[in-house]
Amino acid sequence: MLMRSSFFAAALLFGSAQGTKVFAPSPALGVVRLTAAAASARSMFASSRAASERPISTVRLKKATRDASVGQSGSSSSNFDRNYLARSALCSCLLRGGSDILSQALGRGELDLTHAAAMGTVGLLFSGIIGAAWLALLESRLGSGTESRDIVRKAAVDYCFFAPLANSIYLLFVPMLCALSEPGTFDMTSSLCHSASMWQANFGSAMQLEAEIFVPFNLVAFRLIPPPLRPQAQACMCCAYTLGLSSLC
């Protein structure tokens, strides 16, 4: 051992004297190289992992944004449907009842609030809610176009299917509701017979009045009035219609 150390020291002195460099192997140099290689490997692994996760995060973000927008759209659509039906029902109730009062004042000269309340109730439940839903159904099934063919088709379907049902509801249920307001004298059989006789006697006149007022109105409304405003516009037109219908119920 002493001879090896002496030989190595002599070699160093000789190398320095000759101006040459002698590199001695060092264990620390290997440790440094291994540490640097490990750090480089960790850096490359972290970079590749971040690159692979970035598209997944982007996809998840886009999906979350899309789901949120769909949820907001569904919520706004639901709110729109509720407001659409509520406005239509309230407008129809007030205009039907008010027109009935005006018709009584112009015709009989005496006021029957029971009849006006019955007309407003049927207007609220049927013309307001079911009528508005029917108009929306026409738009969804027969198209929202403003071409002459689409307009005539929707007006014809409305007159042939909805108008007979609506007029029958008014002719049958307004007398029935008026009879219900007098519980002491109410008789189901006689009330049904009276309502049936009113329907049989006045259904033709109601359909004629419908053709004179609502067929021309629908031909204009399906072309010019936006769908969300049609129930309110139809309720306003019902003012003129109710003036004649009130005397038939």
MOBELRA-V750746 format. One line per field, one symbol per residue. phi: phi as a letter, one per 20 degrees, with the letter a starting at -180 (. if undefined). psi: psi as a letter, one per 40 degrees, with the letter a starting at -180 (. if undefined). A space follows every 10 residues. Layout:
BEGIN
phi = ???
psi = ???
END
This chain:
BEGIN
phi = .fffffffff fffffffend ddeefcffff ffffffffff ffffffffff ffefffffff ffffffffff ffffffffff ffffffffff ffffffffff ffffffeenc ddffffffff fffffeffef ffffffffff edndfdfgff fffffffffe deffffffff feefffffff fdffdfcfff ffffffffff edffffffff ffdefffffe ffedefgfdf gfffffffgf ffgefgfee
psi = dddddddddd dddddddeei hhhhhhdddd dddddddddd dddddddddd ddeddddddd dddddddddd dddddddddd dddddddddd dddddddddd ddddddcdei hgdddddddd dddddcdddd dddddddddd deieifiddd dddddddddd dddddddddd dddddddddd egddehhddd dddddddddd dedddddddd dddddddddd deddhidded dddddddedd ddddddee.
END
